[in-house]
C-alpha cells in the first residue's frame, strides 16, 4: 500500500462520509476507506477517469451491500493535493434518499 494511495483513499472516504445520509460510524468510514483504497490500487487505475469510475463503483458496492445509506459520488480527486470534490446523484432532479429511495 502506498502512502499516496492511502492518503487519497482517506480524503475520498472523509468527503463521502461528510455528506452521507444517515451519518456513518467510524467503523463504516473505515470500510469505505478500505474499499476506496482497493479501487485506487487496482492495476491500471492511474488514468483519472478510470480511477473515478473505480472509486464510484466501490461506493456503489458499499451502498448496495449496506442497503441503508446514500452519499455523493467522487467528481474529482487531485492526486497532488488530495483535494476531493463530490457531486450528488439524483433522480428527476431530486437527491437520492436512504431507506427506500424515491
N, C-alpha and C positions, 0 to 999 in steps of 0.2 A: 504494500500500500504506500503510495507516495504521499508526501506531506501536502503537495498541491491538490491532489485528488481529495484528500481528507478535508482540507480547508474549503474546497468548492462544495463538497457534499454537505458540510456543516452549514455553510452560508445558505445553500439552497433549502435545506431542511428547516432552518430558522425562518426563512422568508415564507415558506409554505405554512409552517405552524402558526405564524403571526396572523394569518388570515383564515385558517381552517375553522370550520364550524362542525360540531362543538369544539371547544379548545382541547388540544392534545395534552395528554400526560407526558411527563418526561420519558417514560418508557416508550410511548408511541412516537415521540420525536426521535428517539434513538433508533427505532425500527425504520422510520422514514430515512434517516441519515444513512443507515446501513444499506437500504435499498438504492438510494441515490448514489452512494459510493460504488456499489456493484455496477450500476449503469455507467458511471464515469469511467471505471476501469476496464470495461469490456473492450476487447481488441477492436480497433478500427473506430473508436468513439471520438477521435480527435477533431473531425470536422464539426464546426459549430452547429449546423442544422441537425446533423446526425446525433450529436450529443444532446441537444434539446429534445429531439424525438425520443431518445432513450430515457432521459430524465422524466419526461411527461408520461411515458409508458410505465415507468416504475411507480409514479404517483397513481396512475390509473389502477395498476395491480394492487397497490396498498389499499386504496379506497374500496375496490371490489372485494378484497379479502375481508376487510373490516366491516363493510356494509353499514357504516354508521357515521361516516364523516365525509365532508366535501371541502375542497380547498381550491386555491388558484393553481394555475399551471405556470411553469417557468417560461417567461417570454425571452429573457436573455440572461446570460451568465458570463461575466467578464473574467477570464482566466487570470489576468494580471492582478486585478484588484479584488476579486471575489465578490463583486457587486452583482446583485441579483435583482431583476425586475420580474414581476409576476403579472398575470392577466387572469381575469375571472372567466370561467366558462359560462355559457348561458344558453338557454333555450328560449326562443321568442323574445329575446331582449331582456329576459329576467335571469338573475343569478340562480344557479342550481342550489337546492337546499338539501340538507341532510335528512335522513329518516323518511324516505319515500319520495323525495324529489317533488316534481311539479304536482 
